């Protein structure tokens, strides 16, 4: 039995190294997939953030345009009031 003991010990050692390598490789693949999923989720988050900021910018521009129209209307009314006051004097 002594002559086969080292053979069995070598096979067991080789099997343990092989099992450890396979385990390490599977953990590496899982981590890589998890990283890709997190990056994809992050990309989706940034896309939603960009979309919401573009909507907000569009609303600001619309509000500025509306205010510009109202300001022009007020200027027109002020001009007519000034003209009326000049005529009264």
Secondary structure, 3 states (H helix, E strand, C coil): CHHHHHHHHHHHHHHHHHHHHHHHHHHHHHHHHHHHHHHHHHHHHHHHHHHHHHHHHHHHHHHHHHHHHHHHHHHHHHHHHHHHHHHHC
